[in-house]
């Protein structure tokens, strides 16, 4: 592929707020019975509690004999930071100790079955550099200032950053370990991809390897948790208020109400009419896959009123002829992918089923009417807090320990 050209500073500037369109009052909620609303709330609650250790473990790498003294999580109180700790526990990460840093939660105690009671510490450069690996779940601005300072030091601390700060820096690797991790996982500062990119890439990469991508057309259905804990809270509180009072309160976090609605904008609009979230998919697939400039990637990103796990509808045109039967067999052996594609029994990917699981579910695999024998269409669902964030970072760290 050709050399990746990073977007301009204007294109990568962090948004001032989490957009969903121009800020204005909530519209009228959709009609639903009280019993129906209670059902929605119950479904969301079930989604949070579906995770079991066995269901999360299918993407696990072989346990390494090597280990490190200390791993830390910077930004431990957020949705991604909490999942990072769970991944370290569930995957029996090879470390003696975990330290947690978070200024707002400093002084509180987090209980861990594997690592015992952990007192959250205030951030300081000296304290973080006492750790071998630093998993960062912080803002892009914080990462820009501190990640280069943390990397290195007396213990040669490695930083794995979940923000967008370093993704488009040509000198910083952007890594999905199952795809391009070889030779990159020991870099001093590694960027985690955007959640939407990471989830879709798990299915797209095996297809690209065998059939060579020519065009990728993606539409996303992104859960409230993609906007963090505040996004989840606004969805839950909006539904609860509607059940009690019969109306959805005016949004405070999203620019439009999310309950009973979808918002066809995530992040800021760019000069070309796409949003930054949509362009992230283009930029990041180019960099991770090493795509040539003539491979075109287009995305429409939509926020939907689900609590957790993103879904994507993807149509691809390939250089080589491709068939649904061959793609099913190909993806059955792909790491981090679970094929759920039995229309006769109504089995297909859904965010409720993907919630809390490591693997990305892929189904609805069919020949494209538009692109014919060189086109395929499919639907997938994946937990973006795991595959799109915490899990990806932890697997990078696992491989880094193994390669030390």
C-alpha positions as CSV (number, residue, x, y, z in Angstrom):
1,X,0.0,0.0,0.0
2,X,1.0,3.6,-0.3
3,X,2.2,5.7,2.6
4,X,-0.6,6.9,4.9
5,X,-1.2,10.6,4.8
6,X,-2.4,11.9,8.2
7,X,-5.5,14.2,8.1
8,X,-5.0,17.9,8.9
9,X,-5.1,19.3,12.4
10,X,-8.4,20.9,11.6
11,X,-9.9,17.5,10.7
12,X,-8.6,15.8,13.9
13,X,-9.6,18.6,16.3
14,X,-11.6,17.2,19.3
15,X,-15.2,18.2,19.4
16,X,-16.3,20.7,22.0
17,X,-19.3,18.5,23.0
18,X,-20.8,15.2,21.9
19,X,-22.9,16.1,18.9
20,X,-25.9,14.5,17.4
21,X,-27.0,17.5,15.3
22,X,-27.6,21.1,16.2
23,X,-28.5,21.6,19.8
24,X,-32.1,22.1,20.4
25,X,-35.1,20.9,22.5
26,X,-36.3,17.3,22.4
27,X,-39.0,16.4,19.9
28,X,-42.1,14.4,20.6
29,X,-41.3,10.8,21.7
30,X,-42.6,7.9,19.7
31,X,-45.8,6.2,20.8
32,X,-45.4,3.2,23.0
33,X,-47.4,1.5,25.7
34,X,-46.3,1.6,29.3
35,X,-45.7,-2.1,29.2
36,X,-43.7,-1.7,26.1
37,X,-41.4,0.9,27.7
38,X,-40.9,-1.4,30.8
39,X,-39.9,-4.2,28.3
40,X,-37.4,-1.9,26.7
41,X,-35.9,-1.0,30.1
42,X,-35.7,-4.7,31.1
43,X,-34.0,-5.6,27.8
44,X,-31.4,-2.9,28.4
45,X,-30.8,-4.2,31.9
46,X,-30.4,-7.8,30.7
47,X,-27.8,-6.6,28.1
48,X,-25.6,-5.3,30.9
49,X,-25.7,-8.6,32.8
50,X,-25.2,-11.1,30.0
51,X,-21.4,-11.4,30.3
52,X,-19.9,-14.6,31.6
53,X,-16.2,-15.4,31.8
54,X,-16.6,-18.3,29.3
55,X,-18.5,-16.2,26.8
56,X,-15.8,-13.6,26.8
57,X,-12.8,-15.9,26.5
58,X,-12.9,-17.1,22.9
59,X,-10.5,-14.4,21.6
60,X,-7.9,-15.2,24.2
61,X,-4.3,-15.6,23.2
62,X,-2.1,-18.4,24.5
63,X,-0.9,-17.6,28.0
64,X,2.6,-16.4,28.1
65,X,5.3,-17.6,30.5
66,X,6.7,-14.0,30.6
67,X,5.2,-11.5,32.9
68,X,5.7,-7.9,34.1
69,X,5.7,-6.4,37.6
70,X,3.0,-3.7,37.2
71,X,0.3,-2.6,34.8
72,X,-1.7,0.6,35.4
73,X,-4.9,2.0,34.0
74,X,-5.1,5.7,33.6
75,X,-8.7,6.8,33.5
76,X,-10.0,3.9,35.5
77,X,-13.4,5.3,36.4
78,X,-14.8,5.5,32.9
79,X,-16.6,2.9,30.9
80,X,-13.5,1.8,29.0
81,X,-11.2,1.9,32.1
82,X,-13.6,-0.4,34.0
83,X,-13.6,-2.9,31.1
84,X,-9.8,-2.8,30.9
85,X,-9.6,-4.0,34.5
86,X,-12.2,-6.7,33.8
87,X,-10.2,-7.9,30.8
88,X,-7.0,-8.0,32.9
89,X,-8.8,-10.2,35.4
90,X,-10.7,-12.4,33.1
91,X,-7.7,-13.1,30.8
92,X,-5.4,-13.8,33.8
93,X,-3.0,-11.1,32.5
94,X,0.6,-11.9,33.4
95,X,1.4,-9.2,36.0
96,X,1.9,-9.1,39.7
97,X,0.2,-5.9,40.3
98,X,-2.4,-3.5,38.8
99,X,-2.5,0.2,39.8
100,X,-5.4,2.5,39.0
101,X,-5.2,6.3,38.4
102,X,-8.1,8.7,38.2
103,X,-8.2,12.2,39.7
104,X,-11.9,12.4,40.3
105,X,-12.0,8.9,41.8
106,X,-8.7,9.1,43.7
107,X,-9.0,7.7,47.2
108,X,-11.8,5.3,46.4
109,X,-11.2,1.5,46.6
110,X,-11.9,-0.9,43.7
111,X,-12.3,-4.5,44.6
112,X,-10.7,-7.1,42.3
113,X,-10.8,-10.9,42.7
114,X,-7.4,-11.3,41.0
115,X,-5.6,-8.2,42.2
116,X,-7.2,-7.6,45.6
117,X,-8.4,-4.2,46.8
118,X,-6.9,-1.4,44.7
119,X,-6.9,2.2,46.0
120,X,-7.3,4.6,43.1
121,X,-4.4,7.1,43.0
122,X,-4.1,10.7,41.7
123,X,-2.1,10.9,38.5
124,X,1.5,11.8,38.6
125,X,4.2,11.2,36.0
126,X,6.5,9.7,38.6
127,X,3.9,7.2,39.8
128,X,2.8,6.1,36.3
129,X,6.4,5.6,35.3
130,X,6.8,3.0,38.1
131,X,4.6,0.7,35.9
132,X,5.7,-1.4,33.0
133,X,2.6,-0.9,30.9
134,X,0.2,2.0,31.0
135,X,-3.3,1.5,29.5
136,X,-4.8,5.0,28.8
137,X,-8.5,5.6,28.8
138,X,-8.4,9.4,28.8
139,X,-9.2,12.3,26.6
140,X,-7.2,13.1,23.5
141,X,-6.0,16.4,24.9
142,X,-4.6,14.7,28.0
143,X,-2.9,12.0,25.9
144,X,-1.3,14.6,23.7
145,X,0.3,16.2,26.7
146,X,1.2,13.3,28.8
147,X,1.6,10.1,26.7
148,X,5.0,11.0,25.2
149,X,6.2,12.0,28.7
150,X,5.0,8.7,30.2
151,X,6.5,6.5,27.5
152,X,10.1,5.5,28.5
153,X,11.5,6.5,31.9
154,X,13.2,4.2,34.4
155,X,11.1,1.2,33.6
156,X,10.8,1.9,29.9
157,X,7.0,2.2,30.4
158,X,4.9,1.4,27.3
159,X,1.8,3.4,26.6
160,X,-1.3,1.9,24.9
161,X,-3.6,4.8,24.3
162,X,-7.4,4.5,23.6
163,X,-7.9,8.1,22.5
164,X,-7.7,9.5,19.0
165,X,-4.6,11.6,19.8
166,X,-2.0,9.4,18.0
167,X,-4.0,7.4,15.5
168,X,-3.1,9.5,12.5
169,X,0.5,10.1,13.5
170,X,2.7,8.4,10.9
171,X,5.3,7.6,13.5
172,X,2.9,5.9,15.9
173,X,1.5,2.4,15.2
174,X,-2.3,2.0,15.0
175,X,-2.8,-1.6,16.0
176,X,-5.4,-4.4,15.9
177,X,-3.1,-7.2,17.1
178,X,-4.7,-10.0,15.1
179,X,-4.3,-7.9,11.9
180,X,-1.1,-5.8,12.0
181,X,0.4,-6.4,15.5
182,X,3.5,-8.3,14.4
183,X,6.5,-6.2,14.9
184,X,4.5,-3.3,16.3
185,X,3.3,-4.4,19.7
186,X,6.5,-3.4,21.5
187,X,6.5,0.2,20.3
188,X,6.8,2.7,23.2
189,X,3.5,4.4,22.3
190,X,0.7,2.5,20.5
191,X,-2.7,3.9,19.4
192,X,-5.9,1.9,19.7
193,X,-8.3,2.3,16.8
194,X,-11.7,3.9,16.9
195,X,-14.4,1.4,18.1
196,X,-16.3,1.5,14.9
197,X,-13.2,0.7,12.9
198,X,-12.0,-2.1,15.2
199,X,-15.4,-3.9,15.2
200,X,-15.8,-3.8,11.4
201,X,-12.1,-4.6,10.7
202,X,-12.4,-8.1,12.3
203,X,-14.6,-9.2,9.5
204,X,-13.2,-7.1,6.7
205,X,-9.5,-8.1,7.1
206,X,-10.0,-11.8,6.3
207,X,-12.1,-10.8,3.3
208,X,-9.4,-8.4,2.1
209,X,-6.6,-10.9,2.5
210,X,-8.4,-13.5,0.3
211,X,-10.4,-11.4,-2.2
212,X,-8.8,-7.9,-2.0
213,X,-11.2,-5.0,-1.2
214,X,-12.1,-2.5,-3.9
215,X,-14.9,-0.6,-2.2
216,X,-16.4,-0.6,1.3
217,X,-19.8,0.9,2.1
218,X,-20.7,0.9,5.7
219,X,-23.6,2.1,7.8
220,X,-23.3,1.9,11.5
221,X,-25.9,1.6,14.4
222,X,-23.9,2.8,17.4
223,X,-25.0,2.3,21.0
224,X,-25.2,5.1,23.6
225,X,-22.2,3.7,25.4
226,X,-20.0,4.7,22.5
227,X,-20.4,8.2,23.9
228,X,-19.2,7.0,27.3
229,X,-20.9,6.7,30.7
230,X,-22.8,10.0,30.2
231,X,-24.4,8.7,27.0
232,X,-25.6,5.5,28.7
233,X,-27.0,7.5,31.6
234,X,-28.9,9.9,29.4
235,X,-30.5,7.0,27.5
236,X,-31.5,5.1,30.7
237,X,-32.7,8.2,32.5
238,X,-34.7,9.4,29.5
239,X,-36.5,6.0,29.3
240,X,-37.1,5.9,33.0
241,X,-38.5,9.4,33.0
242,X,-40.8,8.6,30.1
243,X,-42.1,5.5,32.0
244,X,-42.9,7.6,35.1
245,X,-44.0,10.9,33.6
246,X,-44.9,10.1,30.0
247,X,-42.4,12.3,28.3
248,X,-38.7,12.3,27.5
249,X,-36.7,15.1,29.2
250,X,-34.7,17.6,27.2
251,X,-31.3,16.1,26.3
252,X,-28.2,17.5,28.1
253,X,-25.5,15.3,26.6
254,X,-26.7,14.5,23.1
255,X,-27.8,17.4,20.9
256,X,-31.2,15.6,20.2
257,X,-33.1,13.1,22.3
258,X,-32.0,9.5,21.9
259,X,-34.9,7.5,23.4
260,X,-37.3,6.6,20.6
261,X,-35.0,8.2,18.0
262,X,-31.9,7.8,15.9
263,X,-29.3,10.6,15.3
264,X,-27.5,10.4,12.0
265,X,-24.5,12.3,13.2
266,X,-21.6,11.3,15.5
267,X,-18.8,13.8,16.0
268,X,-18.2,17.0,14.0
269,X,-19.1,17.5,10.3
270,X,-16.1,17.8,8.0
271,X,-15.7,19.9,4.9
272,X,-16.6,17.0,2.7
273,X,-20.0,16.5,4.4
274,X,-19.0,13.4,6.3
275,X,-18.6,13.5,10.1
276,X,-15.3,12.9,11.8
277,X,-16.6,9.5,13.1
278,X,-17.3,8.4,9.5
279,X,-13.9,9.6,8.3
280,X,-12.1,7.8,11.1
281,X,-13.2,4.5,9.5
282,X,-11.7,5.6,6.2
283,X,-8.5,6.9,7.6
284,X,-7.9,4.0,10.0
285,X,-8.7,1.2,7.6
286,X,-6.2,2.8,5.2
287,X,-3.5,2.8,7.8
288,X,-4.2,-0.6,9.5
289,X,-4.8,-2.5,6.2
290,X,-2.2,-0.6,4.2
291,X,-4.9,0.1,1.5
292,X,-4.0,1.7,-1.8
293,X,-5.6,5.1,-2.6
294,X,-7.9,3.5,-5.2
295,X,-9.6,1.4,-2.5
296,X,-12.6,3.6,-1.4
297,X,-14.2,3.4,2.0
298,X,-17.4,5.3,2.9
299,X,-19.3,5.3,6.1
300,X,-22.6,6.7,7.5
301,X,-22.5,6.7,11.3
302,X,-25.8,6.7,13.3
303,X,-26.4,6.8,17.1
304,X,-29.3,4.4,18.1
305,X,-31.1,4.0,21.4
306,X,-29.4,0.7,22.4
307,X,-27.3,0.6,25.6
308,X,-24.2,-1.3,24.4
309,X,-22.6,-3.0,21.4
310,X,-22.3,-1.4,17.9
311,X,-23.8,-2.9,14.7
312,X,-22.7,-2.3,11.2
313,X,-24.2,-3.1,7.8
314,X,-21.4,-3.5,5.3
315,X,-21.3,-3.9,1.5
316,X,-18.0,-4.6,-0.2
317,X,-16.8,-4.9,-3.8
318,X,-13.8,-7.1,-4.3
319,X,-11.2,-7.6,-6.9
320,X,-11.8,-11.4,-7.0
321,X,-15.1,-13.3,-7.3
322,X,-16.6,-13.9,-3.9
323,X,-19.5,-16.1,-2.6
324,X,-21.5,-16.2,0.6
325,X,-20.7,-19.8,1.2
326,X,-16.9,-19.2,1.0
327,X,-17.1,-16.1,3.2
328,X,-19.0,-18.0,5.9
329,X,-16.3,-20.7,5.9
330,X,-13.5,-18.1,5.8
331,X,-14.9,-16.2,8.8
332,X,-15.5,-19.3,10.9
333,X,-11.8,-19.6,11.2
334,X,-11.0,-15.9,11.6
335,X,-9.8,-14.8,15.1
336,X,-12.2,-12.7,17.1
337,X,-15.2,-13.5,14.8
338,X,-18.3,-15.7,15.4
339,X,-20.5,-16.5,12.4
340,X,-24.2,-16.3,13.4
341,X,-26.0,-16.8,10.1
342,X,-29.0,-19.1,10.1
343,X,-32.0,-17.3,8.6
344,X,-34.2,-20.4,8.9
345,X,-34.0,-20.2,12.6
346,X,-33.8,-16.4,12.7
347,X,-30.3,-16.5,14.0
348,X,-28.3,-13.4,13.1
349,X,-26.1,-10.8,14.9
350,X,-27.8,-8.5,17.4
351,X,-26.3,-6.0,19.8
352,X,-28.1,-7.6,22.8
353,X,-26.3,-10.9,22.1
354,X,-22.9,-9.4,21.4
355,X,-22.9,-7.4,24.6
356,X,-20.2,-8.5,27.0
357,X,-18.7,-10.9,24.5
358,X,-15.2,-10.7,23.0
359,X,-16.0,-12.0,19.5
360,X,-17.7,-9.9,16.8
361,X,-20.8,-11.7,15.5
362,X,-21.2,-11.7,11.7
363,X,-24.3,-12.8,9.7
364,X,-26.8,-11.9,7.0
365,X,-24.0,-12.9,4.5
366,X,-25.4,-12.6,1.0
367,X,-24.3,-11.9,-2.6
368,X,-24.6,-8.2,-3.4
369,X,-27.3,-7.3,-6.0
370,X,-25.3,-4.2,-6.8
371,X,-21.8,-5.7,-7.3
372,X,-22.7,-9.2,-8.4
373,X,-20.1,-12.0,-8.2
374,X,-17.5,-9.6,-6.9
375,X,-19.7,-8.2,-4.1
376,X,-20.9,-9.4,-0.7
377,X,-23.1,-7.8,2.0
378,X,-23.3,-8.7,5.7
379,X,-24.3,-7.4,9.1
380,X,-22.3,-7.6,12.3
381,X,-22.5,-6.7,16.0
382,X,-19.7,-6.3,18.4
383,X,-19.1,-4.9,21.9
384,X,-17.3,-1.7,21.2
385,X,-16.2,-1.3,24.8
386,X,-14.4,-4.6,24.5
387,X,-13.3,-5.3,20.9
388,X,-13.4,-1.7,20.1
389,X,-11.5,-0.5,23.1
390,X,-10.5,-2.3,26.3
391,X,-10.0,-5.8,24.8
392,X,-7.9,-4.6,21.9
393,X,-5.6,-2.7,24.3
394,X,-5.2,-5.6,26.6
395,X,-4.4,-8.1,23.8
396,X,-1.8,-5.6,22.5
397,X,-0.3,-5.6,26.0
398,X,-0.4,-9.4,26.2
399,X,1.5,-9.7,23.0
400,X,4.0,-7.0,24.1
401,X,4.7,-9.0,27.3
402,X,5.3,-12.1,25.2
403,X,7.7,-10.3,22.8
404,X,9.7,-8.6,25.5
